[in-house]
Each structure stands twice: as structure tokens, then as C-alpha cells.
Amino acid sequence: MSDTCIEFNDVVAGYKDFMILNNLSFKAQTGSITLLLGPNGAGKSTVLKTLFGLLKPRQGTIKLYGESVVGLTQKDLLAKGIAFVPQGRNLFGQLTVWQNLELGGITIGKELTHERTPEVLEFFPRVKQRMNSMASALSGGEQKQLEIGRALLLRPKVILIDEPSIGLSPMVVGDVFKLLRKLADQGTTVLMVEQNVKSALKISDEAIALESGRLVLQKPASELLADPHIERLFLGGAHAANAAPAATV
Ligand SMILES: Nc1ncnc2c1ncn2[C@@H]1O[C@H](COP(=O)(O)OP(=O)(O)OP(=O)(O)O)[C@@H](O)[C@H]1O
């Protein structure tokens, strides 16, 4: 059996007539952290949105454990174990921490949600102390932790996470990254977009760089971390940072 968890094959996707992903192919291995890199507008978030069914590919296939997930609803995808933590703040600010968790567990029912809540809160002691606070009253870092906790309630096999470090202090970012590493080591597959490239590479297994929705580089994260031209990946020009030709997975 293959260890491939996520597979994009020749995917074309976009908005109206504007194609963002252009014949994108890549694979992500089970239990690994794959970091999506590239300049603004390269299509990194679009990869996550397309995988989570928010955008339908015009062409190509997207598979999870060898089975197509194209055309599935978010409910179906959640049931298959895919969780999405989008960029920015995605909580119900006027509801309590507890109510946000309950809503996050809506697809698994109240009983399972209540049963799993303590295990999730073990990861986030500060959030645990504030179960009855309005979500909007938590700090930015606590809110992001609650969002991740909400996703973990589903015991996901795959976590799609978009820019988790935005607005967080370096210490909180470190905690979030450590948690993602721990989850991956336990078998969860993580596909992450993150501008905090160096820190993210340190906990990632594989890095994929996009330019204009095309794959221009795929390398082990450790190899890329040692690359003196790494900054170019923020700005485009990944080819220049790529000593070897881009992998054709
Ligand atoms: N809902 C939308 N409708 C139309 N165009 C969109 C929409 N969402 C994103 N785009 C466009 O798609 C392109 C790729 O966006 P995407 O968010 O995937 O890029 P990104 O690589 O994640 O960039 P960033 O690092 O800036 O978040 C951008 O040009 C963006 O303006």
C-alpha cells in the first residue's frame, strides 16, 4: 500500500475565467507536514480551498488515499477526516469558547464532542481556563488555538492549515508548530501554508513551492532550510533557489 495521502494530478482551478492553479501535480505523504511556499497570489490558499471542496477543479483529479474527492461536499470531506483551519479569525466571537467547540463538533454529535473535549483542551491549557469567556475576548493566539482545537475534535486524518502564525507571538507560534509536529508524528497529515518560512520548514518534512499556480520546486524541508537563496521563495524565483530541477512527483 502506498503512503500517499493527498494527490493532486494536473489540477486546473480558478475563479470565473481566471485560472489560479495551472496543471498542478504533487503528492503529500501520510503523517508528514508539507509546507506550501510561494509569493503572494501564487495560489497556495487556493490549493487548500480546492482540496476542501470550496472550489471545483476544471480539470485534473484530487485524491485522498487513492480515492477521488472531487465534487464532495464539506460535510463529506469532514466525514473523511479532512479538517480545514482557514486564514484569519473564524470563530463565533459572541459565543463562548465552549459553544464554539460544540459547534465545531456538530458533525460528530454532542456526546462525542463532550467526550473528546478534555483531550483537545489538554493541548491548550490557557483556552481550557476560559471555557465560559466570549471567544472574542481571547487573545489572538488563544483564538487560533481554539480554532485548531475545534478542528482536532474531529480527530482528523488530514489538517489543512492556512497561515496559522499570523498575529501570534513567536512563543505561541512555536507552540502551534510543535503541536502540528506532534500530530504528524502520530499519523496526521498536515498541509500548511505559512509565510514564516524558516520556522515552518524546521517542523516540516517536505516543501512545495508554487509560482502562478504551478509547482516549481519540491524538496525535503531540511534541504531547503540549508539553501542560502531561501528568501526568494517569498518573492518568486523559486527556480533560482532550486539547484536541481523541480521534482515531477
Ligand atoms: N474569491 C476569489 N475570487 C476571485 N479571485 C480570487 C478569490 N480568492 C483568491 N483570488 C485570487 O486568486 C489568486 C491566488 O490567491 P491565493 O489566496 O490562493 O494566493 P496565495 O498564494 O495564498 O497568496 P497569499 O500569500 O497572498 O495569501 C490571487 O490572485 C487572488 O486575488
The ligand as a Tripos MOL2 file, in Angstrom:
@<TRIPOS>MOLECULE
LIG
   31    33     1     0     0
SMALL
NO_CHARGES

@<TRIPOS>ATOM
      1 N1        -12.8040   34.5010   -4.2060 N.pl3     1 LIG1
      2 C1        -11.9550   34.9030   -5.1510 C.ar      1 LIG1
      3 N2        -12.3820   35.4410   -6.3330 N.ar      1 LIG1
      4 C2        -11.5120   35.8270   -7.2810 C.ar      1 LIG1
      5 N3        -10.1730   35.7240   -7.1790 N.ar      1 LIG1
      6 C3         -9.6730   35.2270   -6.0360 C.ar      1 LIG1
      7 C4        -10.5340   34.7850   -4.9650 C.ar      1 LIG1
      8 N4         -9.7420   34.3210   -3.9650 N.ar      1 LIG1
      9 C5         -8.4570   34.4600   -4.3880 C.ar      1 LIG1
     10 N5         -8.4230   35.0030   -5.6240 N.ar      1 LIG1
     11 C6         -7.2160   35.2930   -6.3940 C.3       1 LIG1
     12 O1         -6.5220   34.0830   -6.6150 O.3       1 LIG1
     13 C7         -5.1080   34.3130   -6.6180 C.3       1 LIG1
     14 C8         -4.4340   33.3190   -5.7060 C.3       1 LIG1
     15 O2         -4.8700   33.5540   -4.3890 O.3       1 LIG1
     16 P1         -4.3850   32.6770   -3.1470 P.3       1 LIG1
     17 O3         -5.0610   33.2510   -1.9500 O.co2     1 LIG1
     18 O4         -4.5350   31.2510   -3.4470 O.co2     1 LIG1
     19 O5         -2.8420   33.0170   -3.1480 O.3       1 LIG1
     20 P2         -1.7470   32.7390   -2.0440 P.3       1 LIG1
     21 O6         -0.5930   32.1200   -2.7280 O.co2     1 LIG1
     22 O7         -2.3430   32.0220   -0.8900 O.co2     1 LIG1
     23 O8         -1.3560   34.2070   -1.6630 O.3       1 LIG1
     24 P3         -1.1690   34.9750   -0.2700 P.3       1 LIG1
     25 O9          0.1930   34.5840    0.1880 O.co2     1 LIG1
     26 O10        -1.2460   36.4060   -0.6900 O.co2     1 LIG1
     27 O11        -2.2850   34.5530    0.6430 O.co2     1 LIG1
     28 C9         -4.9150   35.7580   -6.2290 C.3       1 LIG1
     29 O12        -4.6390   36.4920   -7.3910 O.3       1 LIG1
     30 C10        -6.2420   36.1490   -5.6270 C.3       1 LIG1
     31 O13        -6.5090   37.5130   -5.8480 O.3       1 LIG1
@<TRIPOS>BOND
     1     1     2 1
     2     2     3 ar
     3     2     7 ar
     4     3     4 ar
     5     4     5 ar
     6     5     6 ar
     7     6     7 ar
     8     6    10 ar
     9     7     8 ar
    10     8     9 ar
    11     9    10 ar
    12    10    11 1
    13    11    12 1
    14    11    30 1
    15    12    13 1
    16    13    14 1
    17    13    28 1
    18    14    15 1
    19    15    16 1
    20    16    17 2
    21    16    18 1
    22    16    19 1
    23    19    20 1
    24    20    21 2
    25    20    22 1
    26    20    23 1
    27    23    24 1
    28    24    25 2
    29    24    26 1
    30    24    27 1
    31    28    29 1
    32    28    30 1
    33    30    31 1
@<TRIPOS>SUBSTRUCTURE
     1 LIG1         1 GROUP 0 **** ****
